[in-house]
Amino acid sequence: MFRLSEEHIAFRESIRSFAEARVAPHAEQADRDAAFPEQSFEALREAGFAGVPYPGRVGGDDADPIAQGILLEELARVCASTSLLVIASKLGAIPIIEWGSEELAQEVLPGLAAGDYVMSYCLSEAGAGSDVASMSTRAVRDGSDYVISGAKMWITNAGRSAWYTVFAKTDPDAAHRGISAFVVPADAPGLSIGKLESKMGMKGSPTGEVLFDDVRVPKERLIGEEGRGFYYALGTLDRSRPNIGAQAVGIAQGAIDAASSYVDERRQFDQRIVDFQAIQFMIADAVMNIEAARGLVYSALSEVMVKGPRMTELGAMAKCFAADVAMAVTTDAVQMLGGYGYTTDFPVERMMRDAKLCQIYEGTNQVQRGVVARQYLAGRGIKT
Ligand SMILES: Cc1cc2nc3c(=O)[nH]c(=O)nc-3n(C[C@H](O)[C@H](O)[C@H](O)COP(=O)(O)OP(=O)(O)OC[C@H]3O[C@@H](n4cnc5c(N)ncnc54)[C@H](O)[C@@H]3O)c2cc1C
């Protein structure tokens, strides 16, 4: 069995007490008001946890990917929107950490590690979701600048971010090889925020359009090499999908913990409903599946730690499996609370709505299944 180190176990305990005391109390309101969880974000900064996802060279904690996953899992257990603000910032930062210049890293990342601001990852467009290579945002070289024009959609932290990592075509004739990545400050002239989405769940996390109207960026804000943006985009998702898996595991754990307290209290037919075998079987299925998902997530995070050859495959598996588990467990948690589960008086309906997003973003679960199948078949020399 995969066993966490003593340090990881102690870290989980400290994050859990922090999350229960400082994040959980604001979760319901963030969902009800569809408002960024400012108090939880501030609490992360104050408690010194904002630096967990970032390297020491930019003021972060140099925590390994498993510790980062534990942070996300424990935040998601009480408030998935808070875990998402951390995930989305890291998503925007990964291309800079992995492929950006040191100057760019020192300009953008210390503020993230200090918890001063969040950032965004702008890949998707209205017409380019699963098929990101069909994006139409353009970046045209003009002297020592690039000029970006286009519209990004579904961008997490839109309107709240200090920086936007943006993918745009520098060579539209070169298909996916013509994409490049840039970092753009929120106050760049020509950058504006369009429609903010009204969503089913993760309501505390803003999602919206980021519009670029001839936004001029100096060439120093190109990440890595021109034309390598598609590779960076996919490499970033390989490193981030286990984080979505960790988020999904946290949501599922939060739901089954809430449901198990309820079934212990609730009485029908003159007995606690926890004594019905039908309820116990739902609990057993939930905890077995959560444990299996957690094991897969930690395997994927371990692969990210060593940048191993199975990063793509394990990341897709962890994200897909954990998201499906979160959806099934939260649905059963609602069922265990009966009619009360269907009301906003209990957190399980919020968790069920939040879980749904895990099956959709960072590549839908259908797309992940395609990745998993292709990786396996390629290993057996079978082309698809
Ligand atoms: C709340 C939210 C936050 C998001 N945050 C961000 C963000 O911060 N940055 C960002 O860049 N994007 C973000 N996204 C975008 C997200 O990654 C896309 O929505 C997702 O990749 C799916 O793209 P799509 O919505 O265009 O769906 P489509 O690609 O149109 O898919 C529609 C359906 O077709 C299926 N499908 C499509 N292609 C295939 C295929 N090849 N094989 C099998 N089935 C297929 C899909 O599985 C799905 O069921 C976010 C989305 C949401 C909803």
The ligand as an SDF file (V2000), in Angstrom:
LIG
                    3D

 53 58  0  0  0  0  0  0  0  0999 V2000
  -15.9670   26.4540  -14.7220 C   0  0  0  0  0  0  0  0  0  0  0  0
  -14.9310   26.2430  -15.7920 C   0  0  0  0  0  0  0  0  0  0  0  0
  -13.6410   26.7130  -15.5790 C   0  0  0  0  0  0  0  0  0  0  0  0
  -12.6840   26.5810  -16.5910 C   0  0  0  0  0  0  0  0  0  0  0  0
  -11.4370   27.1220  -16.4060 N   0  0  0  0  0  0  0  0  0  0  0  0
  -10.5810   27.1940  -17.4670 C   0  0  0  0  0  0  0  0  0  0  0  0
   -9.3630   27.9390  -17.3690 C   0  0  0  0  0  0  0  0  0  0  0  0
   -9.0190   28.4930  -16.3150 O   0  0  0  0  0  0  0  0  0  0  0  0
   -8.5770   28.0270  -18.4730 N   0  0  0  0  0  0  0  0  0  0  0  0
   -8.9060   27.4410  -19.6550 C   0  0  0  0  0  0  0  0  0  0  0  0
   -8.1500   27.5780  -20.6110 O   0  0  0  0  0  0  0  0  0  0  0  0
  -10.0480   26.7170  -19.7810 N   0  0  0  0  0  0  0  0  0  0  0  0
  -10.8900   26.5850  -18.7110 C   0  0  0  0  0  0  0  0  0  0  0  0
  -12.0700   25.8760  -18.8250 N   0  0  0  0  0  0  0  0  0  0  0  0
  -12.4030   25.2610  -20.1180 C   0  0  0  0  0  0  0  0  0  0  0  0
  -12.4490   23.7440  -20.0740 C   0  0  0  0  0  0  0  0  0  0  0  0
  -11.1670   23.2110  -20.0020 O   0  0  0  0  0  0  0  0  0  0  0  0
  -13.2440   23.2900  -21.3060 C   0  0  0  0  0  0  0  0  0  0  0  0
  -14.6130   23.6160  -21.0450 O   0  0  0  0  0  0  0  0  0  0  0  0
  -13.1010   21.8240  -21.5830 C   0  0  0  0  0  0  0  0  0  0  0  0
  -11.7970   21.5440  -22.0240 O   0  0  0  0  0  0  0  0  0  0  0  0
  -14.1130   21.3210  -22.6270 C   0  0  0  0  0  0  0  0  0  0  0  0
  -14.1800   22.1640  -23.7380 O   0  0  0  0  0  0  0  0  0  0  0  0
  -15.6220   22.6460  -24.2690 P   0  0  0  0  0  0  0  0  0  0  0  0
  -16.3300   23.2030  -23.1050 O   0  0  0  0  0  0  0  0  0  0  0  0
  -15.4170   23.5120  -25.4430 O   0  0  0  0  0  0  0  0  0  0  0  0
  -16.3610   21.3160  -24.6950 O   0  0  0  0  0  0  0  0  0  0  0  0
  -16.2660   20.5570  -26.1120 P   0  0  0  0  0  0  0  0  0  0  0  0
  -14.8330   20.3610  -26.4850 O   0  0  0  0  0  0  0  0  0  0  0  0
  -17.1570   21.2470  -27.0890 O   0  0  0  0  0  0  0  0  0  0  0  0
  -16.9000   19.1600  -25.7240 O   0  0  0  0  0  0  0  0  0  0  0  0
  -18.3100   18.9190  -25.7230 C   0  0  0  0  0  0  0  0  0  0  0  0
  -18.5330   17.4070  -25.5610 C   0  0  0  0  0  0  0  0  0  0  0  0
  -17.8760   16.7040  -26.6440 O   0  0  0  0  0  0  0  0  0  0  0  0
  -16.9830   15.7370  -26.1290 C   0  0  0  0  0  0  0  0  0  0  0  0
  -15.7730   15.6650  -26.9620 N   0  0  0  0  0  0  0  0  0  0  0  0
  -15.1020   16.6760  -27.5780 C   0  0  0  0  0  0  0  0  0  0  0  0
  -14.0150   16.2140  -28.2060 N   0  0  0  0  0  0  0  0  0  0  0  0
  -13.9860   14.8910  -27.9790 C   0  0  0  0  0  0  0  0  0  0  0  0
  -13.0760   13.8280  -28.3440 C   0  0  0  0  0  0  0  0  0  0  0  0
  -11.9660   14.0650  -29.0800 N   0  0  0  0  0  0  0  0  0  0  0  0
  -13.3560   12.5750  -27.9350 N   0  0  0  0  0  0  0  0  0  0  0  0
  -14.4650   12.3140  -27.1880 C   0  0  0  0  0  0  0  0  0  0  0  0
  -15.3580   13.2690  -26.8050 N   0  0  0  0  0  0  0  0  0  0  0  0
  -15.0960   14.5180  -27.1850 C   0  0  0  0  0  0  0  0  0  0  0  0
  -16.6160   16.2540  -24.7350 C   0  0  0  0  0  0  0  0  0  0  0  0
  -16.1640   15.2010  -23.8880 O   0  0  0  0  0  0  0  0  0  0  0  0
  -17.9220   16.8590  -24.2660 C   0  0  0  0  0  0  0  0  0  0  0  0
  -18.7350   15.8470  -23.7390 O   0  0  0  0  0  0  0  0  0  0  0  0
  -13.0140   25.9260  -17.8070 C   0  0  0  0  0  0  0  0  0  0  0  0
  -14.3150   25.4310  -17.9910 C   0  0  0  0  0  0  0  0  0  0  0  0
  -15.2680   25.5840  -17.0080 C   0  0  0  0  0  0  0  0  0  0  0  0
  -16.6590   25.0610  -17.2590 C   0  0  0  0  0  0  0  0  0  0  0  0
  1  2  1  0
  2  3  1  0
  2 52  2  0
  3  4  2  0
  4  5  1  0
  4 50  1  0
  5  6  2  0
  6  7  1  0
  6 13  1  0
  7  8  2  0
  7  9  1  0
  9 10  1  0
 10 11  2  0
 10 12  1  0
 12 13  2  0
 13 14  1  0
 14 15  1  0
 14 50  1  0
 15 16  1  0
 16 17  1  0
 16 18  1  0
 18 19  1  0
 18 20  1  0
 20 21  1  0
 20 22  1  0
 22 23  1  0
 23 24  1  0
 24 25  2  0
 24 26  1  0
 24 27  1  0
 27 28  1  0
 28 29  2  0
 28 30  1  0
 28 31  1  0
 31 32  1  0
 32 33  1  0
 33 34  1  0
 33 48  1  0
 34 35  1  0
 35 36  1  0
 35 46  1  0
 36 37  1  0
 36 45  1  0
 37 38  2  0
 38 39  1  0
 39 40  1  0
 39 45  2  0
 40 41  1  0
 40 42  2  0
 42 43  1  0
 43 44  2  0
 44 45  1  0
 46 47  1  0
 46 48  1  0
 48 49  1  0
 50 51  2  0
 51 52  1  0
 52 53  1  0
M  END
$$$$
